[in-house]
């Protein structure tokens, strides 16, 4: 599966990756991974939650992340990224 980093909550380490035709994948960064909006990400499991290896194709770097959710609709992004008002 591939997608492009769409939005982030850097304070909480949460990242939304937009996937073509599959909504958004939400991951939590476990380390400082140097991810930026627009980076292209790739991973092997399209529904596997928990600890997963994701590759930042833009920066040619593989990292361990915590996959939180898949197939997230746009109206749910703020909640999924743990933004508080």
TIKOL-43839 format. One record per residue (C-alpha): residue in one letter; z, x, y. Coordinates in pm, whole numbers, plus 50000, padded with zeros to 5 digits. Each point is the difference from the previous one (the first is absolute). Layout:
N
AZXY ...
***
This chain:
85
X500005000050000 X499295012250353 X500984988550344 X500485010550359 X503375003350172 X500124970050233 X503525000250148 X503335017349962 X503694996950077 X500945036950026 X503704992450055 X500184983549659 X497325021049827 X497914969149923 X496185000949989 X497404972249967 X496745010049834 X497084976150043 X497934995849685 X496584984250000 X500294964749863 X503615004549884 X502094996450315 X502565027150069 X501965023449777 X503485008850129 X501545033749918 X503195017650101 X499795037150074 X502615020549816 X499395031950200 X498325009850325 X496454995249877 X498025005350321 X498134967049962 X498144986050300 X498294967050075 X496415002349879 X500715023749709 X498274990249675 X502384996849705 X499304997849627 X502214990249705 X499484991149636 X502074968349949 X499094969350202 X503174980949911 X502505026449885 X503174998450208 X502595027550023 X499425037450015 X496275007950005 X497735029250090 X497694992650293 X497365023950133 X499185002750368 X496275007049971 X499745006950372 X502515028649980 X499385009349634 X503674996049908 X501724981749714 X503474985650059 X502634979949819 X500654966350166 X501814967949912 X497464971849962 X501644968550137 X497414972349991 X496324991949945 X497584973250121 X501994993950320 X498414976350253 X499725010150369 X502634974650123 X502575016749772 X499515035850125 X502835001450256 X502494987549744 X498715023349727 X500185030450232 X503654991050077 X499504995950373 X502944983250170 X499724981950330 
***
